[in-house]
Amino acid sequence: MNHIKPDKYGYYGEFGGAFVPEMLYPNVKELQEHYEQIIQSDSFQKEFKSLLSDYVGRPTPLFFSKNLSAQFGAQIYLKREDLNHTGAHKINNAIGQVLLAKRLNKKRIIAETGAGQHGVATATVCALMNMDCTIFMGEIDIERQKPNVERMRILGAKVVAATSGSKTLKDATNEAIREWINNPVDTHYIIGSVVGPHPYPDLVAQFQSVISEEIKVQLKEKTGDEHPDYIIACMGGGSNAIGAFYHFIDNGKTKLIAVEAGGEGVNSGKTAATIALGKKGIIHGSKTYLIQTDDGQIIEPHSISAGLDYPGIGPIHAYLHDSGKAEVVNVTDQEALDAGFHLSKIDGIIPALESAHALAYLHKMTLKPSDVVVINLSGRGDKDMLTYQKFM
């Protein structure tokens, strides 16, 4: 099987682990000891797959873009995660983790969100499952992602602003962890990406792996070969990227490309390109690469897309990069904006600004007519209308 698992301590090579405050140790230990047994059980899988099908609307289509293919001289497919209920891939993980929390007898859900899609997905599933829900979101992200904030509130979630630091995703995560420390018994913290202490990176990766599972089946039907030449996905923490990569790791054919947010340029001081600038360190409970000063202080990241505005990457992706199993690149805010406008005009699909980063990398590739390229269109652009409007 061409996928990836951590060792028993939660490490992918030298990356991962569980660096948590003593007060959270019982929560994390409980998850570590029970998550595999619960999520691999027949009853869990039956309920999970039923909801993905009947509630989320999976499988999402694999769309052959004639227009992009003609422009770039290759066979380009878009995996339409934007067509999921709530508008992004985040719902896959939210459903899985709420089902897990219920089986662990938790009564309350907390989560962090940047672009708001994970928050909306979590609030949605909590409404469905009658679970109390609190979402932490950076004050700046609340302003630039207003439609998603209102969606969360309509769904019954309490939205709490993070007003420290850069007032974005990192700070929302800090606040969520503090809340978990204060309410360790009845509360489950749903991390939205492949970050955090073990077992979260593996947990999220397994729930998102449905993306690559579907791509294999769909590509086989369309081309006769389940393995593309390239899979491209944007990467902040890395949940949509690992979902798209999961079943293609080390298959001998498929090149995996993760596209980070270059912001205003890698050397501009306004960027979230962790691999380009990052050093090894600890952030939010795991060892990975992060953007930091020489004395270990986190440098505030920047991206036009709220979901990529994070100073680290998931330990899975740090390992994939260091081992040469995936290539990590970056594109700028402007390149992502241009790609988002372009897809809107040629294919009638307005992508999330996160997904637009993956699309933008096509301009930097040299492709052959026989090359099969799958781009994971991780979310839809409704939430980014205010940003798009500024640049029209």
Protein Blocks (a to p, Z undefined) as FASTA:
>chain_A
ZZddddfkopahjggcjdddfklmmmmmmmmmmmmmmmmpmklmmmmmmmmmmmnopacd
ddddfklmmmnopacddddfklpghhiaklmmmmmmmmmmmmnopabdcdddfklmmmmm
mmmmmmmnopacdddddfklmmmmmmmmmmmmmnopacdddfehjlpmklmmmmmmmmmm
mmmmlpccddfbfedjdfklmmmmmmmmmmmmmmmmmmmmmnopabdfbdcdddfklmmm
mmmmmmmgonlmaccdddddekjojklopacbfklmmccddeehiacdddddfkopacdd
ddfblklmcfbdcfklmmmmmnopaccddddfklmmmmmmmmmmmnopacdfklmmmmmm
mmmpccdfklccddddfbcfklmmmmmmmmZZ
